[in-house]
């Protein structure tokens, strides 16, 4: 995993649709103008402003794995189905 050296780079990587992680193995994804944090089977979304305030001192890494962590198409289909 590649360490991200500055928090401004963290924002750039998120907006480029990369998955980021921390030492605690939390995962962060940016979509629909929100930052989603996945951890221990849970997920919550916060605004980019809140993300900056809460995590500006955290160390981030670019998550690399063969395959995908989150399938955005399946994620969107799931929420469309359950919003009916």
N, C-alpha and C positions, 0 to 999 in steps of 0.2 A: 504494500500500500504506500502510495506517495503522500508524504506530509505536505500540507498546505501552509505556507510560511506567513501569510498575512490574512487578516479577516476580510479585507477587500477582495482578495482572491477567493475566499470562501463564497462570497455573494456571487461572484462571476461564475464559479463552477456550478453553483446551484441553479443559476439562471440558464446555464448551458445544458441543463437536464442531467447532470451527473449526480450519482448517489454518493453522499458523504457519510463518514462514520467517525466515531470518537474512540478514545481508549476504552470507554465503557461499552462499546459495541452497539451504541445507538445508531440508527440510520436516519438520515435527513434527505428529503426529496422536496423539490420545489415544483408545484403545479397549481394552476388556477389561482395565481396571486397569493398563495399561502405556502408556508414551509410545514411539511408533515414530518413528524418525529415518530419513528417506529421503534418500540422497545418492549421486550418481554411479552410479545403477543398483543400489545396495545398500540394505539395510534392516536395522536392528536394534532391539530392544525393550528398554527398561529400566523399572524401577519409578519411580513418581512421586518417591520419596525420592531415588533416584540422579539423576534428571533435575534436581531442585532443586539438589543438591550440585554437579553438573557444569556446569550452565548458568546459574546464578544471576547471573552477570556479563555474560551475552550480551544483545545487543539483538535484540528480536523484533518482527516485523511480522505483521499479519493478511494472509494470502495471499488475493488476489482475482483471479479469472479467470472468464471466461465458460465454463461447463461445469464438470466436476468433475475434480479431480486423482486422487482415489481413489474407485472405486465399491465401497462396502462390501459390497454384495450379491455382486458378482463375486468380491471378495477372499475372503469367507467360503465361497462355493461352491468356489473353487479349493482352499482348504485342506481342506475336507471331502472333496473328491474324492481328493486325494493322501494323506490320512491312512488311507484304506482299506487 
